[in-house]
Amino acid sequence: MKNLFKRYDILLVILLFLLSLLAEYYEIFSLLEDQTVFFRHLVRSEMIDRKEMSFYRTNFSLISRLKRVRMRSGSFRNASFSNA
């Protein structure tokens, strides 16, 4: 047992393990992740060209399952939809 306490690397690993247990219990890792998400997106948006990130409005469409179900049931019979 004396030989175990002479090795500082094992004591350091045990200490880091106990600290990580406490950090996980108090959700410190989640807090750090939430705080750094902003900076990650900031760096990502600065590294890429704005023209590559943009897209035209006509290139996508939103589809709602609820709308499809209501159209089948007849709830939207008199409604008109536009492609705005």
N, CA, C and O of each residue as an XYZ file, in Angstrom:
336
protein
N       0.822     -1.202      0.000
C       0.000      0.000      0.000
C       0.864      1.263      0.000
O       0.472      2.290     -0.555
N       2.048      1.179      0.631
C       2.936      2.334      0.659
C       3.423      2.673     -0.754
O       3.602      3.840     -1.101
N       3.628      1.647     -1.542
C       4.117      1.846     -2.898
C       3.077      2.562     -3.764
O       3.426      3.308     -4.679
N       1.796      2.327     -3.465
C       0.721      2.969     -4.224
C       0.713      4.486     -4.001
O       0.499      5.250     -4.941
N       0.942      4.913     -2.775
C       0.915      6.338     -2.473
C       2.189      7.069     -2.872
O       2.210      8.300     -2.883
N       3.251      6.341     -3.198
C       4.467      6.978     -3.681
C       4.345      7.374     -5.147
O       5.069      8.249     -5.622
N       3.454      6.748     -5.841
C       3.283      7.062     -7.272
C       2.311      8.230     -7.412
O       1.123      8.106     -7.114
N       2.824      9.335     -7.859
C       2.007     10.535     -7.952
C       1.037     10.487     -9.125
O      -0.004     11.142     -9.086
N       1.353      9.733    -10.152
C       0.457      9.679    -11.301
C      -0.851      8.962    -10.957
O      -1.912      9.353    -11.442
N      -0.786      7.928    -10.135
C      -2.012      7.226     -9.732
C      -2.858      8.111     -8.830
O      -4.083      8.144     -8.956
N      -2.208      8.828     -7.924
C      -2.953      9.762     -7.070
C      -3.603     10.868     -7.889
O      -4.717     11.297     -7.590
N      -2.912     11.324     -8.912
C      -3.476     12.360     -9.768
C      -4.681     11.837    -10.542
O      -5.674     12.552    -10.682
N      -4.617     10.624    -11.041
C      -5.738     10.030    -11.767
C      -6.938      9.848    -10.845
O      -8.070     10.125    -11.239
N      -6.698      9.387     -9.623
C      -7.793      9.222     -8.659
C      -8.417     10.569     -8.320
O      -9.640     10.686     -8.238
N      -7.590     11.573     -8.124
C      -8.092     12.917     -7.824
C      -8.912     13.476     -8.994
O      -9.987     14.036     -8.785
N      -8.411     13.324    -10.206
C      -9.168     13.802    -11.374
C     -10.479     13.047    -11.547
O     -11.484     13.636    -11.944
N     -10.478     11.767    -11.258
C     -11.702     10.979    -11.339
C     -12.739     11.471    -10.335
O     -13.913     11.618    -10.673
N     -12.308     11.723     -9.104
C     -13.240     12.219     -8.083
C     -13.750     13.620     -8.430
O     -14.922     13.930     -8.217
N     -12.871     14.451     -8.960
C     -13.310     15.787     -9.381
C     -14.296     15.720    -10.540
O     -15.245     16.502    -10.594
N     -14.078     14.794    -11.463
C     -15.016     14.662    -12.577
C     -16.366     14.131    -12.116
O     -17.397     14.493    -12.681
N     -16.373     13.271    -11.090
C     -17.648     12.820    -10.530
C     -18.428     13.990     -9.930
O     -19.634     14.118    -10.142
N     -17.736     14.825     -9.192
C     -18.394     16.005     -8.618
C     -18.865     16.972     -9.709
O     -19.959     17.530     -9.626
N     -18.034     17.157    -10.719
C     -18.411     18.064    -11.803
C     -19.619     17.536    -12.559
O     -20.476     18.316    -12.973
N     -19.698     16.248    -12.742
C     -20.855     15.666    -13.421
C     -22.103     15.778    -12.548
O     -23.194     16.030    -13.058
N     -21.953     15.596    -11.258
C     -23.090     15.683    -10.343
C     -23.667     17.101    -10.327
O     -24.885     17.278    -10.346
N     -22.807     18.091    -10.294
C     -23.273     19.484    -10.267
C     -23.449     20.072    -11.666
O     -23.676     21.274    -11.802
N     -23.349     19.257    -12.691
C     -23.573     19.623    -14.093
C     -22.664     20.764    -14.560
O     -23.094     21.642    -15.309
N     -21.438     20.744    -14.123
C     -20.474     21.757    -14.533
C     -20.086     21.570    -15.996
O     -19.877     22.547    -16.716
N     -19.990     20.307    -16.437
C     -19.668     20.050    -17.841
C     -20.747     20.618    -18.758
O     -20.436     21.197    -19.799
N     -22.007     20.456    -18.379
C     -23.104     20.993    -19.187
C     -23.078     22.518    -19.192
O     -23.351     23.149    -20.213
N     -22.751     23.094    -18.060
C     -22.660     24.554    -17.982
C     -21.555     25.085    -18.878
O     -21.741     26.082    -19.576
N     -20.400     24.421    -18.861
C     -19.298     24.849    -19.732
C     -19.664     24.697    -21.205
O     -19.317     25.544    -22.028
N     -20.366     23.616    -21.532
C     -20.773     23.419    -22.924
C     -21.741     24.510    -23.365
O     -21.622     25.036    -24.471
N     -22.697     24.851    -22.507
C     -23.647     25.907    -22.852
C     -22.958     27.247    -23.044
O     -23.347     28.030    -23.910
N     -21.941     27.514    -22.242
C     -21.242     28.784    -22.342
C     -20.357     28.864    -23.571
O     -20.125     29.956    -24.091
N     -19.860     27.738    -24.045
C     -18.948     27.765    -25.187
C     -19.642     27.582    -26.532
O     -18.999     27.734    -27.571
N     -20.926     27.262    -26.545
C     -21.652     27.093    -27.817
C     -21.645     28.395    -28.608
O     -21.475     28.381    -29.828
N     -21.826     29.512    -27.925
C     -21.830     30.805    -28.595
C     -20.520     31.049    -29.324
O     -20.519     31.471    -30.481
N     -19.409     30.787    -28.655
C     -18.102     31.029    -29.267
C     -17.834     30.074    -30.431
O     -17.208     30.455    -31.420
N     -18.305     28.851    -30.310
C     -18.137     27.886    -31.393
C     -18.885     28.335    -32.646
O     -18.356     28.243    -33.754
N     -20.113     28.820    -32.471
C     -20.870     29.303    -33.625
C     -20.295     30.603    -34.181
O     -20.349     30.841    -35.387
N     -19.751     31.433    -33.317
C     -19.125     32.663    -33.769
C     -17.908     32.370    -34.637
O     -17.729     32.982    -35.691
N     -17.082     31.444    -34.199
C     -15.898     31.076    -34.982
C     -16.310     30.423    -36.287
O     -15.714     30.695    -37.330
N     -17.314     29.569    -36.246
C     -17.777     28.901    -37.459
C     -18.324     29.911    -38.472
O     -18.064     29.788    -39.669
N     -19.067     30.890    -38.008
C     -19.634     31.866    -38.936
C     -18.580     32.827    -39.485
O     -18.751     33.374    -40.574
N     -17.502     33.035    -38.746
C     -16.437     33.906    -39.234
C     -15.498     33.194    -40.209
O     -14.844     33.848    -41.022
N     -15.425     31.878    -40.138
C     -14.501     31.129    -40.982
C     -15.045     30.877    -42.394
O     -14.271     30.603    -43.311
N     -16.358     30.968    -42.573
C     -16.961     30.631    -43.864
C     -17.451     31.909    -44.544
O     -17.768     32.899    -43.884
N     -17.504     31.867    -45.850
C     -17.964     33.014    -46.623
C     -19.476     33.172    -46.462
O     -20.200     32.177    -46.435
N     -19.952     34.398    -46.354
C     -21.384     34.658    -46.167
C     -22.217     34.161    -47.346
O     -23.355     33.730    -47.160
N     -21.665     34.217    -48.552
C     -22.414     33.756    -49.716
C     -22.628     32.248    -49.678
O     -23.634     31.757    -50.191
N     -21.705     31.511    -49.083
C     -21.863     30.069    -48.963
C     -22.924     29.706    -47.933
O     -23.557     28.655    -48.034
N     -23.119     30.569    -46.950
C     -24.109     30.293    -45.905
C     -25.516     30.691    -46.321
O     -26.485     30.148    -45.790
N     -25.650     31.613    -47.245
C     -26.980     32.102    -47.607
C     -27.625     31.181    -48.636
O     -26.942     30.433    -49.335
N     -28.950     31.249    -48.716
C     -29.688     30.456    -49.686
C     -30.915     31.253    -50.112
O     -31.367     32.154    -49.406
N     -31.434     30.907    -51.259
C     -32.596     31.602    -51.766
C     -33.856     31.106    -51.072
O     -33.928     29.963    -50.620
N     -34.825     31.968    -50.999
C     -36.066     31.644    -50.315
C     -36.844     30.559    -51.039
O     -37.575     29.803    -50.399
N     -36.709     30.463    -52.337
C     -37.486     29.492    -53.100
C     -36.874     28.094    -53.082
O     -37.448     27.171    -53.659
N     -35.738     27.919    -52.441
C     -35.072     26.623    -52.448
C     -35.548     25.675    -51.354
O     -35.033     24.561    -51.260
N     -36.496     26.066    -50.535
C     -36.947     25.174    -49.479
C     -38.454     25.304    -49.304
O     -39.057     26.297    -49.711
N     -39.036     24.311    -48.709
C     -40.458     24.347    -48.386
C     -40.672     23.669    -47.047
O     -39.972     22.716    -46.703
N     -41.631     24.157    -46.302
C     -41.961     23.596    -45.003
C     -43.202     22.726    -45.150
O     -44.195     23.146    -45.743
N     -43.142     21.538    -44.619
C     -44.260     20.613    -44.728
C     -44.705     20.255    -43.319
O     -43.902     19.851    -42.479
N     -45.966     20.408    -43.085
C     -46.515     20.096    -41.777
C     -47.382     18.850    -41.896
O     -48.260     18.779    -42.756
N     -47.139     17.882    -41.044
C     -47.960     16.666    -41.059
C     -49.373     16.993    -40.623
O     -50.331     16.393    -41.111
N     -49.510     17.944    -39.705
C     -50.829     18.318    -39.229
C     -51.649     18.907    -40.364
O     -52.844     18.630    -40.476
N     -51.016     19.722    -41.211
C     -51.709     20.314    -42.351
C     -52.198     19.214    -43.294
O     -53.321     19.272    -43.796
N     -51.345     18.207    -43.531
C     -51.716     17.118    -44.417
C     -52.899     16.329    -43.842
O     -53.811     15.957    -44.581
N     -52.888     16.076    -42.550
C     -53.977     15.335    -41.912
C     -55.268     16.124    -41.980
O     -56.329     15.561    -42.248
N     -55.187     17.431    -41.739
C     -56.402     18.252    -41.787
C     -56.949     18.360    -43.202
O     -58.161     18.437    -43.399
N     -56.056     18.366    -44.189
C     -56.530     18.423    -45.570
C     -57.247     17.131    -45.935
O     -58.249     17.162    -46.650
N     -56.750     15.997    -45.455
C     -57.427     14.720    -45.710
C     -58.781     14.651    -45.031
O     -59.737     14.113    -45.590
N     -58.863     15.191    -43.833
C     -60.124     15.110    -43.095
C     -61.140     16.143    -43.576
O     -62.321     16.045    -43.244
N     -60.700     17.119    -44.346
C     -61.631     18.111    -44.868
C     -61.716     19.378    -44.052
O     -62.588     20.209    -44.304
N     -60.841     19.553    -43.087
C     -60.871     20.752    -42.259
C     -60.433     22.000    -43.027
O     -60.812     23.117    -42.676
N     -59.631     21.801    -44.076
C     -59.098     22.928    -44.849
C     -59.779     23.058    -46.213
O     -59.160     23.568    -47.146
N     -60.987     22.631    -46.356
C     -61.639     22.636    -47.680
C     -61.736     24.032    -48.278
O     -61.463     24.222    -49.463
N     -62.121     24.998    -47.471
C     -62.341     26.341    -47.981
C     -61.109     27.238    -47.815
O     -61.146     28.415    -48.173
N     -60.044     26.693    -47.283
C     -58.830     27.516    -47.072
C     -58.013     27.548    -48.346
O     -57.987     26.589    -49.117
N     -57.350     28.669    -48.549
C     -56.462     28.800    -49.700
C     -55.032     28.967    -49.193
O     -54.786     29.693    -48.230
N     -54.108     28.300    -49.841
C     -52.696     28.357    -49.454
C     -51.901     29.026    -50.542
O     -52.124     28.785    -51.729
N     -50.977     29.863    -50.141
C     -50.123     30.535    -51.122
C     -48.690     30.081    -50.912
O     -48.321     29.631    -49.828
N     -47.904     30.199    -51.940
C     -46.481     29.859    -51.872
C     -45.679     31.091    -51.582
O     -44.905     31.544    -52.425
N     -45.851     31.647    -50.393
C     -45.157     32.879    -50.028
C     -43.773     32.624    -49.576
O     -43.054     33.561    -49.232
